[in-house]
Amino acid sequence: MTLLERIASQQKWTLSLLAVLSAFFFIGLGHFHLFDWDEINFAESAREMIESQNYLRVQINYLPFWEKPPFFFWLQVAAMKTFGINEFAARFPNALFGALYLFTFYFIGKRHFSPTFGLIWSLVFFASLLPHIYFKSGIIDPVFNYFIFLSIYFMIRFLGKDGEKLWQLAILSGIFSALSVLTKGPVGFLLLGLTLAVYVIYKRFKVFPSFKGILFFLVGFAGIIACWVTMEVSQNGWDILWQFIEYQIELFRTPVAGHEQPFYYHFVVVGLGCFPISVLAIPLFYQKKDETPLDLRRWMLSLFWVVLILFSITTTKIIHYSSMTYAPLSFVAALAVYRMMKGEIEIKKYLRILYLIIGGIVSLAMLVLPIILMERDWLMSITTDPFAVKLIEHSPKWTFVDMLAGIVFTISFIAGFIFFRKRNLSNMLLSLAAGTAIALLVALFTIMPKVDQLTQGDAISMYEELQGEDCYVESLRKSYAQYFYTRVQPNTRTKEQDLDWLLRGDIDKPVYIGTRFNRTFLDEIDGFEVVKEKGAFKLYRRMPKAQSSDPE
């Protein structure tokens, strides 16, 4: 009996191990600033809900923000009311959902396979880089993906008649689908529908939801959506809802500038970023005859390919768009490892080679990045952008200590390979899980604060110094940091969103505008003066006519 099997044989040991693993998601969440754009954007919307006491309207700078529904912001609001308005609270919901993922995978795996399979599933997911990293972030996708996964899972159980009260499974599928829509928008329902369609076509329409099943699904779905719509309409009227729907439609039509990538972008992201599950899952990707409970493997592959292809053909490609692939990919990887441990799948040479290539690339990147950043003079010599040069010039000092995360990961990767060759998959998983967790924790305390300081630290520090001052704050580059870190307060004016008014209008209080050091646009506008300059950033101020500038 392997070590994993011994742990899985006692549920209390398994739950204790999962609790320990979950703790890694919470450590150091507030150790560095939130990153523009998404992390600060979402945290600011939650903060403005608290400041304005308007918990239905998603806002940015106290004007409607139509891009996202409110559920994730409600989670952040609850965390901020508990822990204060800070980085830890903004990232806390995702850490909590990271724990939910581990326990959910364990119990689903235990139900349909065995306790050992459930533990393997949780471990391979925990040991994978991008899934682990996302639970230390403040973006929406981990929560959104969790609801989509559960919606699909309960739909699978309903169609497979896995339960005494099938109508409850259909309702649960509808409820979680609605929660995904309430978290990020209609794409949640779209992914559910496309996955169902792909699987139904694959099965040549031999599997299809019954009329009663669809009805019960709609009851669960409409019940949640109706609660939100009722609250929204009662407070803001129908116009608000129509504007939200129109914006969502426009969002699908219009690409986001600056995020156009080649078709294969998400294949590379998932292949490298999801190591080791991106390698371990390969043996079960193309088997035609393969029976699993509820046909879970084919369902998971259907979901995986729907997400990967859908977001590969869209014009806008952002790294977290393909994050819904992580759960189904981890299932397929866990199933492959489970069968390897039982001797049902041979560990072929090509798999070991792929493990070495992909793991080696990731290890090399983690080791080389700090070395490159140590060579400040060389980086400035090959950079033509003056803003980038200034950032590098004022970047924090990088040392060999910053290679520690890469060293830890490389050791665990090599140890994992040795165990892999010896077919000791239990020790391989434990080695990779421990190595990933420790390496990312080390990076969080060594590398991430320096990346934060390099890219945005000076700008944020200038905004933080404005907290408590009654003023307007804006930025000439797309950013949300000026709102969150200045702690902008609600007011009754609407013209503060009119940049021309801020630049030339009859303002009633000081205006501060942050910009890059090499932008001189504001120098040509009467009344503006540079009041602070840090690193590659400048802060301009314009005073009302009735007031004179404070002496420096």
N, C-alpha and C positions, 0 to 999 in steps of 0.2 A: 504494500500500500504506500503510495507516494505521500509526501508531506501535504500536498493540497487535498488529497483524499482524506487524510487524517483530520485536517482542519474542517473539511466539509462534513465529516461524519458527525460532528457536534455543532448544532446550529448556534449555540451560544459562543463558540469559538469563532465561527464565521461572522456573526454579527459584531463581535468585538473587533475583529480584524477590519471589517468594513467601516466601523466607527473610527478606528485609528486612521485609516486611509482618508476618510472624509475630512478629518481634522486638517490635513495638508491643504485643503482648498481655502481654509479660513486664515491661515497664518500669513501675516504680512500684507493683507489686503490694502491697508492704508499707508504703505511705506513710501509711496511716490504719488505724484499728481495724476489725476485723470487725464487721459489723452484726447486731444481733438482728433476727429470731430465727434464720433458717436458717443464715447463714454461721457464727455462733458455735456453734450447735447441732451442725453437722456437724464443725467443727474440734474441738470438745470431745469428741465421740465418738471421733475419731481419736486425740486426746491421751490419753484414758482407755484406749484399746487399748494404747498404749505404756506407760503407767504401771502398768497391771494385768498386762501381758504376756499378755492374753487377746485374741487377734486374730480370734476367731470371734464373740464376743459383742459386739453393738453396745450401748453403755451411755450413760446420762446420769446423772451423779452416782453412778456405779458400780452403778446398777440397770438392768435390761434396758430397752432402747429398741426397742420392737417395730415402729416405724413404717417403718424402712428396713433393707434387706439390707446386707451389709458391703462390697461391692466398691468403692464410691467412697471409703469410709473407708480401705481398704487403700491406695489411691492417695495419699491424704493422709498416711497413716502413712509411706509410702516417701519422700514429699517432706519430712516433718518429720524423719525420720532423716537426711536429706541436708542440709537447710538449717536445722534447728532448729525448735522449736515456736514458730511466729510466723505473722504474717499472710501473708507471702510464700509460705511453704510451704503454707498452707491453700488459697491461690488458684492455686498452681502447676499442679495437674492440669488445670484448665480452660484455662489459657494454653497448655499443651502440646496439648490437644485442639483449641484454636483453630487451631494450626498444622496439625494433622492434617486438620481440615475443609478448609482451603485447598488442601492438596496432594491430598486425596481428590477434591474437586470437579474439580480440574484434570485428574487422570488419568482420571476417569470421563468427563468431557466430551471429552477427547482421544480416548478409545477409541471413543465412539459418535458423535461429530460431527467435531471437529477440534481441534488445539492452540489455535486462536484462541477457540473456544467454551469450552474448559476454562479459559483465562485469564480470559475475560469472567465466567464463573460465579464464580470465586474473587474477582474484583474487586468484583462487585455485592454479594456476601455480606459482604466486608470493609468495604465502604462503607456498610453499613446499620447504623443506630444500635443497636438492642437486641441483635442478634447480636454486635456488636462489644463491647458493654458486658458481656455475660454471660461472655465469656472473661476478664474481669478480676475475676470474682467467685469466691466459694467455695461456690456452690450445686451441686446434683447434676445439674441438667437438661442442661447441655451434653454431659456424658459419656453420660447416659441417652439423649438424642436421637440421638447419633452411632451408638450401637449399634442403635437402632430403624431408623435410616436404612439402615445397611448390611444389616441383616436383610431389609428390604424390597427393597433393590437386588439382592441375590443371589437373592431369590425371583423378581424380575422377570426376571433373566437365565435362571433355571431354566425358568420358564414360556415364555420366548421362545426357548428352545433355543439360547442364546448361549454356546457352549462345547463342547469335545469331551467333557469328562467332566462331564455334567450332575449326577451324583450328588454331586460335590464342591460344586457350587453350592448344592444342597439342604442339605448338611451345614453349609456356611458360614452359610446363612440361619438354621439352627437354633442354631448356636453364638452368633451375634450376638444372636438373640432371647433366648437364655438369659442372656447377659451383661447385656442390658437389664433382665431380671427381677431379676438378681442386684445390679443397681445401684439400682433404685427400687421393684421389686415387680411384681405381676402385670399392671399397666396396660401394661407394655411389650409383653407378648404380646397383650393386648387390642387395642392400636392396630394391630399387624400383622394380626391376624385380621379386624378391621373393615375395614381398607383392602383386603385381599384380597376380602372379601365384597362391598364396594361395586363393585370393579372387575369381579368375576365377574358380578354382577347387570347392570352396565352393558353387558357383552359378551354378555348373555343366555345365560350358562352355556356359551358356546362355548370359554371358557378355564377350565380347572380343573386343579388339581394331580393328578398320577397317584398311584396307590397307592404306587409305588416312591418317588416324590418325597416324599410324606408320611412314609414310613418313614425315609428318609434324613434328612429334617428332624428327626424325633423322635430319631434317633440323635445328631445334633449337639446338640439341645436337652437331651435327657436326660443326655448325657455330662457337660455342664457342671454342670447342676443336681445330678446325682448326686454329683459331687465335693464340692460344698458341703454337701449333706444328709448325706453320709457323715461328713465332718469334724465337722459340728454335732452329729449324733446320738451319735457316738463320744465326744464330750467332754461333752455336756449332756443326752443322752437325747432320746426322742421328744417328751416333754412340751413342750420348748422350741420344737420345730418346730410343734406344734399351736397353741401360744399365738401364734406369729408369724402363722399362717394365720388364726386367729380374729380377730386384731387387724386384719389387712388387710381382711377381710370387713367388719368394723365400720367401718373407715375409709371404705369406699365408701358405707355406709348413712348415716353421720352427717356433717352439714356442719360445717365449722370455723367456730366463732363469730368474728364480726367480718370475715368474708370473703364475705358475701353481696353480690352485685353484680347489676345489671340484665343481661338477656339479651345486649344488644349490647356488653357490656364488652370482650370479647376482639376484637371487630371494630374497636373504637376503638384498643385497644392495638396490634394488628397494623398497622392503617392508618397511625397516626401514628408508632409506635415503629420500624417497619420501613422508613421512608423511606430510600432511594428505591425499593427493590424493590416496595413496595406500590403504587407508581404504574406503574413500568415493566412489571409483569406483566399489567396490565389487558387489553391487546390480545389476549392469548392465553387469556383465561379462558373465553370463550364460543364459540370457533370449533368448529363441529361436525365438519367434514371437515378433519382435520389429521394428516398422517402423520409420525411421528417414529420413530427407531430404537427397537425394543422397545415402542413406544407409550408412551414415557417421559412425555410431557406428560400423558396421561390418568391414568397411575399417580400422578404427582406431584399432580395436582389431586384425585385420590381421597383421597390422604393428607392434603392440606391441608384439605379440607372435613370429613373424619372428625374431625380434631383440633379444628377451629374449632367445629363444631356440638356435638361431644361435650362439650367443656368450657364451651360456652355454655348447655347445658341442665342442667348440674350446679349444685347450689345453691352450692357453694363455688367462688369464682373468685379466683384469685391470679394476678398478672401473668405469672409464668413458666409457668403451666399451658399456655398456648398457644404456648410456644417451639418445639414440634415442627413448627409451621407454617413456621419460618424456612427450613429446607433446601428443601422443595418449592417454596415461594414464590420463593426465589432462583433455582431452576432455571428456572421459568417466566419470570421477569424476564430471566435471561440469554438464554434462547431468543428472547424478544421483541427484545432489543437486537441479538442476532446476526443476526436476520432484518431488522431495521431497517438494519443496516450493509450488508447484501447487497441492500437495496432491495426486499425482499419484503413489508415492512410499511410503510405510510405513517404518518408521525408526525402524527396528527391534532390539531386545535386543542384538543379537549377534554383530550387527554393533557398538553399544555403547561399548560393552565389548572390541572389537578389537581396537576401538579408545583409550580406557583407557590403554590397554596392550602395543600397539605400541608407542603411545604418551608417556606413562609412561617410557618405556625403553629409548627413546630418551632423555626425560627430566632428568632421573636419570643419564645417561651417561654424560650429560652436567654439571650436578651438582657434580658428583663424581670425574670426571677427575682432576679438580684443587685440590681437597682434596688429591687424591693419589699423585699428583706431589709435594704437600707440604711435604710429608713424605720422604724426601731425604735419610735419613739413612736407612729406611726400604727398599726402592727401591734398594739401593746399596747392601744390605744384601742378596737380593734374585736374584741378577743378577750375572751371571758367566762370561759374556763377559767383558774383561777389558776396551774395547773401550766404551761400554755402561756405565760402572761404571764411567769412566772419564767424559762422557757427563753429567751424572746426577750430579756429583760432582761440575761441573762448570756451571750448569744450573742456570738461573735467579731465584730469590726468588718468589715463588708462595704464594699468600695471598687469603684471603676470598673475596677480590674485584674481583678476577678472576672467582668467582661463579656468578657474577652479570648477565652474559649472560644466564646462566642456570636458574637463578631465574626469569628473564623476560620471558623466553620461557615457563617455568612451569606455571607461572601466566596466560599467554595467553592460554596455553593448557587447564588448568582447567576452565577458563572462557568459552573457546570454548565448552567444554564438557557440562557445565551448559546450555548454549544456545542450544546445540545439543539436550539435553533432552527435552527442552521446545519447540523444533521445530522452534526456532528462528534462522534459518540458515543464515539470512542476518547478524545478529550480530556475529554469529559464524565465518563467513568468514572474517569479518572486524577485529575481535579480533585476529584470527590466522595470518592474513596478517600483522597487526601492530606488533604483538609479534615476528613473525619470522624476520621481517625487523629490528626491534630494537635490538633483541637478537644477530643477526649476526653482526650488526654494532658495538655493544658493544664488541663482541668477536674479531672483527677485530682490535680494538684498545687496548684490554687488553690481550687476549690469544694468538693471532697469532704472535705478535712480540716476545713473549717468546718462542713459538714453533720454530720460525725461529732461535732465538738465541740458543736454546737447540740443534737443529739438525745440523745447518750449519753456524751459525753466526760468530764463530771464524775463520773458514776457509775463509769465504768471506771477512772478514775484512783484512786478510793478503793479499789476492789478490788485494783488493782495494788499498792497499799501494804501489802496483807495477805499478799503472797507470802512463803512461808517460815514463817508463823505456823501453829502447830497449832491449828486452830479449825474450827468449822462456819460455813458461809456460805450464806445464802439471800436471796431477794428476795420482797417482797410483791406484785410485779408479775411477769407472765410474762417470764422472761428466762433466758438461759444465760450471760450475761457474768460473773456471780459465780463460776461454776465455772472458766471458761477463764482469766480474768484474775487469779484468786486462785491458780491452779494447784492446785486441790483435789487432795489425795492420797488414794489408796485406803485404806480401813480396814475392820475386820471388823464394825462396827456396822451395824444396819439401821434403827435408830430415828431416824437423822438425817433420814430422809425424812418422819418424822411431825412436821408443823409444830407440833402441840399440844405434843409433847414438847420441841421446841426452845423453845417459848414459856414452858412452865410446868413441864417435867419436871426431874428431877435430873440435870442435864447434867454431863459430866466434863471439858469444856474450853469455852473462850469461844465464844459464839454471836454472829455478826454478821449483821444483816439490813438490806439496803438497801431504801429506799422513796422515794417522792416526798416533797418537803418538806412538802406540805399534808396528809399522812396522819398522824393522831394516834393511831392504833390502839395502837401500842406504848407510848405514854405512859401508858396506863391499866393496863399489865401490870407487876407488881412486878419490879424487878431490871434493867429496860432503861433505858439512858441513851444520849443522842445523843453520839457520840464524834467524828463528823465531819459537816460540812455544806458541800457545794459546789454552788453554783448552785441547781438545782431538786431536788437529791437530798440525802438524809440517810442516815447509816449509824449504826444502833443497835448497842449491845453489851450482852450479858448474861453475867455471869461465873458460874462454878460457886460454890456456897456455900462451899467450902473456901478460895476465893481472894477477895481483896478487889479492888475496882476500882483500876486503876492511876491515879494522880493525873494530871490533865490539865495 
